[in-house]
Amino acid sequence: MKQHDCKEELRDNDLRITPARLGVLEVLEHTDTPVDVSTVIQYLHSHNIPADETTVFRILRVYTEAGIARPVQLDEGKQRFEYAAKPRHHHFVCEKCGGITDVTECNVESLEKTIERTQGVKIARHLLEFFGLCRRCRS
């Protein structure tokens, strides 16, 4: 299997290649959970890539518009982002420890078809997140 090339992905989207853009793409690609801007900035700084909050927000906005990143709302008052090339999934958020787990089992597509048929609408996308206590916090 061919290894992913961040520079090639930026070129394919007609985006200029900069250290900050490459760094943001790398953190999106290599994290298991959606990241917020402060996490991205920490990653960039730990790799000696200078970038401020405004720059990171701008990059994430451009990536979202290009379909490279996907915004994720987890009812916490801040925006998170994940790599859009990852398969569609939902999230479970522990309300005690804040842990985030991917939920890949989803039968929402059949519900969407039912809603479209009974309501006469065309659904373009959906958001579904789960909240509660994780196994560790339940103990």
C-alpha positions in Angstrom: 0.0 0.0 0.0 1.3 3.5 -0.9 2.3 5.7 2.1 0.3 8.9 2.4 2.2 12.0 1.3 1.0 15.2 3.1 2.7 17.4 0.5 1.0 15.6 -2.3 -2.4 16.0 -0.6 -1.8 19.8 -0.3 -0.7 20.0 -3.9 -3.8 18.0 -5.0 -6.0 20.6 -3.2 -4.0 23.6 -4.7 -2.8 24.6 -1.3 0.6 26.2 -0.7 3.0 23.9 1.3 4.2 25.5 4.5 5.6 24.0 7.6 2.5 25.0 9.6 0.1 23.4 7.0 2.2 20.2 6.9 2.3 20.1 10.7 -1.5 20.6 11.1 -2.1 17.9 8.5 0.3 15.5 10.3 -1.4 16.0 13.7 -4.9 15.4 12.1 -3.7 12.3 10.3 -1.9 10.8 13.3 -4.3 11.4 16.2 -7.0 9.0 17.2 -9.4 11.6 18.6 -10.6 14.9 17.3 -8.2 17.7 18.2 -8.8 21.3 19.3 -6.7 24.3 18.3 -4.6 24.3 21.5 -3.7 20.7 20.9 -2.6 21.5 17.4 -0.5 24.4 18.6 1.2 22.2 21.2 2.0 19.7 18.5 3.4 22.4 16.2 5.5 24.0 19.0 6.9 20.6 20.1 8.1 20.1 16.5 9.6 23.6 16.4 7.0 24.9 13.9 6.0 28.5 14.8 2.2 29.1 14.6 -0.2 31.1 16.6 -3.9 30.5 17.2 -5.1 32.7 14.3 -2.8 30.8 11.9 -4.1 27.4 13.1 -7.7 28.5 12.9 -7.1 29.7 9.4 -5.5 26.5 8.3 -8.3 24.4 9.8 -10.9 26.5 8.1 -9.1 26.1 4.7 -8.8 22.3 5.3 -12.5 22.1 6.2 -13.5 24.0 3.0 -11.1 21.7 1.0 -12.6 18.5 2.6 -9.3 17.6 4.3 -10.6 18.2 7.8 -14.0 17.6 9.4 -15.3 19.8 12.3 -16.6 17.9 15.3 -18.8 19.4 18.0 -18.7 17.5 21.4 -20.8 19.9 23.4 -17.8 21.4 25.2 -17.8 24.9 24.0 -15.0 24.5 21.5 -14.5 23.2 18.0 -12.5 20.1 17.4 -11.3 18.7 14.0 -10.4 15.3 12.6 -8.9 14.1 9.4 -11.7 13.7 6.9 -10.1 10.7 5.1 -10.8 8.6 8.2 -14.0 6.5 7.8 -17.2 8.3 9.0 -17.9 7.5 12.6 -19.4 9.0 15.8 -17.9 9.6 19.2 -18.5 8.6 22.8 -17.5 11.3 25.3 -17.0 10.4 29.0 -18.7 13.2 31.0 -16.4 12.5 34.0 -12.8 12.1 32.6 -13.4 13.7 29.2 -12.1 10.7 27.3 -13.2 10.4 23.7 -13.8 7.0 21.9 -14.7 6.4 18.3 -18.0 4.7 17.7 -17.9 2.9 14.4 -21.1 0.8 14.7 -23.8 3.0 13.2 -27.1 2.1 11.6 -28.0 5.7 11.0 -28.0 5.3 7.3 -31.2 3.2 7.4 -32.8 5.8 9.7 -31.8 8.5 7.2 -33.5 6.6 4.4 -36.7 6.3 6.5 -36.6 10.0 7.3 -36.1 10.9 3.7 -38.9 8.6 2.6 -41.5 9.7 5.3 -40.6 13.4 5.4 -39.8 14.0 1.8 -36.4 15.5 2.5 -32.9 14.8 1.3 -30.3 14.5 4.1 -26.8 15.7 3.3 -25.1 14.8 6.6 -25.8 14.1 10.2 -24.1 14.6 13.6 -24.5 12.1 16.3 -22.4 11.9 19.5 -22.9 9.9 22.7 -22.3 11.1 26.2 -22.0 9.2 29.5 -19.5 7.4 31.7 -16.7 5.3 30.3 -15.9 1.8 31.7 -13.1 3.2 33.9 -15.2 6.0 35.4 -18.2 3.6 36.0 -16.0 1.5 38.3 
